Amino acid sequence: MSHDHDDEVDLLKWPGPLPGTWHLAEVAARPGYSLAFEVFESDEPRGRCDTVLCAHSEIKDAYPVSGHDQLLEVSGSAAPGTIQLVSEELMRRDPQCRRLVIAPDEGDVQAIARAEAGGYRYVVDVDLWDRAVSLMTAEPDWVLEESRRIDEVPTR
């Protein structure tokens, strides 16, 4: 693949590791969510993510989800590093998780760009009962490797 621009993001490649000054703390989740994390860089707050299984979320009827997929609700103040660090923690905690999802409002280019910088890629716009969202996903390496082998058909 040739790149015409140096600033292009490879959306199938996870961002590089964050410096050791980044850390997260698990905090009490908001009602309707199962986990929540506050993220800090050098002890300065960098945002919050609340998470819930996709199967228990508003996107369950709009997008095919598995039993381990997680939806992240990202605070407006969250940095891309916040998204990346929380996502890495969720994937570490549940090795069976195939997909993490962020669902910013359709057309919210700032939130979409922030999710992309945090390791996510745009998949599809979907209509929920009260709004339209752009689904952004991140998959662990084992899922991405399987999707790259589309020419290999199992024979048994």
Contacts in CASP RR format, 6 or more apart in sequence:
PFRMAT RR
TARGET T0000
AUTHOR 0000-0000-0000
METHOD contacts of the structure
MODEL  1
MSHDHDDEVDLLKWPGPLPGTWHLAEVAARPGYSLAFEVFESDEPRGRCD
TVLCAHSEIKDAYPVSGHDQLLEVSGSAAPGTIQLVSEELMRRDPQCRRL
VIAPDEGDVQAIARAEAGGYRYVVDVDLWDRAVSLMTAEPDWVLEESRRI
DEVPTR
9 116 0 8 1.000
9 117 0 8 1.000
11 116 0 8 1.000
11 119 0 8 1.000
11 120 0 8 1.000
11 121 0 8 1.000
11 122 0 8 1.000
12 121 0 8 1.000
12 144 0 8 1.000
12 148 0 8 1.000
14 119 0 8 1.000
14 138 0 8 1.000
14 141 0 8 1.000
15 80 0 8 1.000
15 81 0 8 1.000
15 84 0 8 1.000
15 117 0 8 1.000
15 118 0 8 1.000
15 119 0 8 1.000
18 81 0 8 1.000
18 84 0 8 1.000
18 85 0 8 1.000
19 41 0 8 1.000
21 41 0 8 1.000
21 42 0 8 1.000
22 39 0 8 1.000
22 40 0 8 1.000
22 41 0 8 1.000
22 46 0 8 1.000
22 81 0 8 1.000
22 85 0 8 1.000
23 39 0 8 1.000
23 40 0 8 1.000
23 85 0 8 1.000
24 37 0 8 1.000
24 38 0 8 1.000
24 39 0 8 1.000
24 40 0 8 1.000
24 85 0 8 1.000
24 86 0 8 1.000
24 89 0 8 1.000
25 37 0 8 1.000
25 38 0 8 1.000
25 39 0 8 1.000
25 40 0 8 1.000
26 35 0 8 1.000
26 36 0 8 1.000
26 37 0 8 1.000
27 36 0 8 1.000
27 37 0 8 1.000
27 38 0 8 1.000
27 48 0 8 1.000
28 36 0 8 1.000
29 35 0 8 1.000
29 36 0 8 1.000
29 50 0 8 1.000
29 51 0 8 1.000
30 36 0 8 1.000
30 50 0 8 1.000
30 73 0 8 1.000
32 52 0 8 1.000
32 56 0 8 1.000
33 50 0 8 1.000
33 51 0 8 1.000
33 52 0 8 1.000
33 73 0 8 1.000
34 51 0 8 1.000
34 52 0 8 1.000
34 53 0 8 1.000
34 56 0 8 1.000
35 50 0 8 1.000
35 51 0 8 1.000
35 52 0 8 1.000
35 90 0 8 1.000
36 48 0 8 1.000
36 49 0 8 1.000
36 50 0 8 1.000
36 51 0 8 1.000
37 48 0 8 1.000
37 49 0 8 1.000
37 51 0 8 1.000
37 85 0 8 1.000
37 86 0 8 1.000
37 89 0 8 1.000
38 45 0 8 1.000
38 47 0 8 1.000
38 48 0 8 1.000
39 45 0 8 1.000
39 46 0 8 1.000
39 47 0 8 1.000
39 48 0 8 1.000
39 49 0 8 1.000
39 78 0 8 1.000
39 79 0 8 1.000
39 81 0 8 1.000
39 82 0 8 1.000
39 85 0 8 1.000
39 86 0 8 1.000
40 46 0 8 1.000
41 79 0 8 1.000
41 81 0 8 1.000
45 77 0 8 1.000
46 77 0 8 1.000
46 78 0 8 1.000
46 79 0 8 1.000
46 81 0 8 1.000
46 82 0 8 1.000
47 74 0 8 1.000
47 75 0 8 1.000
47 76 0 8 1.000
47 77 0 8 1.000
47 78 0 8 1.000
47 79 0 8 1.000
47 82 0 8 1.000
48 74 0 8 1.000
48 75 0 8 1.000
48 77 0 8 1.000
48 78 0 8 1.000
48 82 0 8 1.000
49 72 0 8 1.000
49 73 0 8 1.000
49 74 0 8 1.000
49 75 0 8 1.000
49 78 0 8 1.000
49 82 0 8 1.000
49 83 0 8 1.000
49 86 0 8 1.000
50 72 0 8 1.000
50 73 0 8 1.000
51 70 0 8 1.000
51 71 0 8 1.000
51 72 0 8 1.000
51 73 0 8 1.000
51 86 0 8 1.000
51 90 0 8 1.000
52 70 0 8 1.000
52 71 0 8 1.000
52 73 0 8 1.000
53 67 0 8 1.000
53 68 0 8 1.000
53 69 0 8 1.000
53 70 0 8 1.000
53 71 0 8 1.000
54 60 0 8 1.000
54 63 0 8 1.000
54 65 0 8 1.000
54 66 0 8 1.000
54 67 0 8 1.000
54 69 0 8 1.000
54 70 0 8 1.000
54 71 0 8 1.000
54 99 0 8 1.000
54 101 0 8 1.000
55 65 0 8 1.000
55 66 0 8 1.000
55 67 0 8 1.000
55 69 0 8 1.000
57 71 0 8 1.000
58 128 0 8 1.000
58 129 0 8 1.000
59 65 0 8 1.000
59 71 0 8 1.000
59 101 0 8 1.000
59 103 0 8 1.000
59 126 0 8 1.000
59 128 0 8 1.000
59 133 0 8 1.000
59 135 0 8 1.000
62 126 0 8 1.000
62 127 0 8 1.000
62 128 0 8 1.000
63 101 0 8 1.000
63 124 0 8 1.000
63 126 0 8 1.000
63 135 0 8 1.000
65 99 0 8 1.000
65 101 0 8 1.000
66 98 0 8 1.000
66 99 0 8 1.000
68 94 0 8 1.000
68 96 0 8 1.000
68 97 0 8 1.000
68 98 0 8 1.000
69 97 0 8 1.000
69 98 0 8 1.000
69 99 0 8 1.000
69 100 0 8 1.000
69 101 0 8 1.000
70 90 0 8 1.000
70 94 0 8 1.000
70 97 0 8 1.000
70 99 0 8 1.000
70 100 0 8 1.000
70 101 0 8 1.000
71 100 0 8 1.000
71 101 0 8 1.000
71 102 0 8 1.000
71 103 0 8 1.000
72 83 0 8 1.000
72 86 0 8 1.000
72 87 0 8 1.000
72 90 0 8 1.000
72 100 0 8 1.000
72 101 0 8 1.000
72 102 0 8 1.000
74 82 0 8 1.000
74 83 0 8 1.000
74 102 0 8 1.000
74 104 0 8 1.000
74 111 0 8 1.000
74 114 0 8 1.000
74 115 0 8 1.000
75 82 0 8 1.000
76 111 0 8 1.000
78 114 0 8 1.000
79 114 0 8 1.000
80 114 0 8 1.000
80 115 0 8 1.000
80 117 0 8 1.000
80 118 0 8 1.000
80 119 0 8 1.000
81 117 0 8 1.000
81 118 0 8 1.000
83 102 0 8 1.000
83 114 0 8 1.000
83 115 0 8 1.000
83 117 0 8 1.000
83 118 0 8 1.000
83 119 0 8 1.000
83 120 0 8 1.000
84 118 0 8 1.000
84 119 0 8 1.000
87 100 0 8 1.000
87 118 0 8 1.000
87 119 0 8 1.000
87 120 0 8 1.000
87 138 0 8 1.000
90 97 0 8 1.000
90 100 0 8 1.000
91 97 0 8 1.000
91 100 0 8 1.000
91 140 0 8 1.000
95 140 0 8 1.000
97 140 0 8 1.000
98 139 0 8 1.000
98 140 0 8 1.000
98 143 0 8 1.000
99 137 0 8 1.000
99 138 0 8 1.000
99 139 0 8 1.000
99 143 0 8 1.000
100 120 0 8 1.000
100 137 0 8 1.000
100 138 0 8 1.000
100 139 0 8 1.000
101 135 0 8 1.000
101 136 0 8 1.000
101 137 0 8 1.000
102 111 0 8 1.000
102 115 0 8 1.000
102 120 0 8 1.000
102 135 0 8 1.000
102 136 0 8 1.000
102 137 0 8 1.000
103 133 0 8 1.000
103 134 0 8 1.000
103 135 0 8 1.000
103 136 0 8 1.000
104 111 0 8 1.000
104 112 0 8 1.000
104 115 0 8 1.000
104 133 0 8 1.000
104 134 0 8 1.000
104 136 0 8 1.000
105 111 0 8 1.000
105 131 0 8 1.000
105 132 0 8 1.000
105 133 0 8 1.000
105 134 0 8 1.000
106 125 0 8 1.000
106 131 0 8 1.000
106 132 0 8 1.000
106 133 0 8 1.000
106 134 0 8 1.000
107 134 0 8 1.000
108 134 0 8 1.000
112 122 0 8 1.000
112 134 0 8 1.000
112 136 0 8 1.000
115 136 0 8 1.000
116 122 0 8 1.000
116 136 0 8 1.000
118 138 0 8 1.000
119 138 0 8 1.000
120 136 0 8 1.000
120 137 0 8 1.000
120 138 0 8 1.000
121 136 0 8 1.000
121 137 0 8 1.000
121 138 0 8 1.000
122 134 0 8 1.000
122 135 0 8 1.000
122 136 0 8 1.000
123 135 0 8 1.000
123 136 0 8 1.000
123 137 0 8 1.000
124 134 0 8 1.000
124 135 0 8 1.000
125 132 0 8 1.000
125 133 0 8 1.000
125 134 0 8 1.000
125 135 0 8 1.000
126 132 0 8 1.000
126 133 0 8 1.000
126 135 0 8 1.000
139 147 0 8 1.000
END
